Amino acid sequence: MNTNLGLYQWRRNGQPLVEGGRVFGSTSANLTIVNIVHGDAGQYDVVVTAPCGTVESFPAVVTVYCRSDINQNADVSSADIIAYLSLWFGDIANGTALADFNSVGGTTSADITAFLAAWFADLESGC
C-alpha cells in the first residue's frame, strides 16, 4: 500500500514557508508556528502535489492581536486599558474570571499589573 499521498508546501501570502526557527511542518500536512507574533498575520494556504496533479487550498486568514489589544481593533491604545478595567471590575462584581490576565484562575490586582506590563511592552515593540 502506498502511503505517500503527495508533497505539501505551506505558504503565507503566496510565499513558501521555510522549515526552522518557529516554523514546523512547512512541507507536511500539519503546519505549526510557535510563539506567534504580529508579523505572522496573513493568508495561509497549502499546495499539495500528487501523481494526479497539484491542488491549492483556499486561503485561511490569520489575524494576530497583541496580547494587550483587549478590544481587538489592531491598535494598542488607552482604549484597551479602559476595556480591560471594565472586564476587571465586572469580574470583581460578578465573580467571573474574564480579566484573569496572568492565568492563575481568578481575577486579582496582580492581573492589572500583568496587563499593564504587557500593554507597555506592546506599545514599545510596536505591536
C-alpha angles and dihedrals in degrees: 000000000000110000095179101107096173147291120292130208120179118207138192116207089347095305121115115250117232123222116246142056105041096346121091127173098020089150099035137076092264124053122201126185114185127204090017116208135194091265090062091072116112145086115315125195138156130228114210119196118193135162089270095053145281128297132184122211122230109265121259115214112225118197119191118200123196110252092244094047091104096168090046096224092134091250125098105216144137087280087072091056090052091047092048094048089049089055091044095052089044089055092050092049097043104032092240127133105221091126095048090131096167092046099232094136101263142048116261138151087269087070091061090053091048092047094049092048090053091044093054091044091051091049091049094048093046091240 
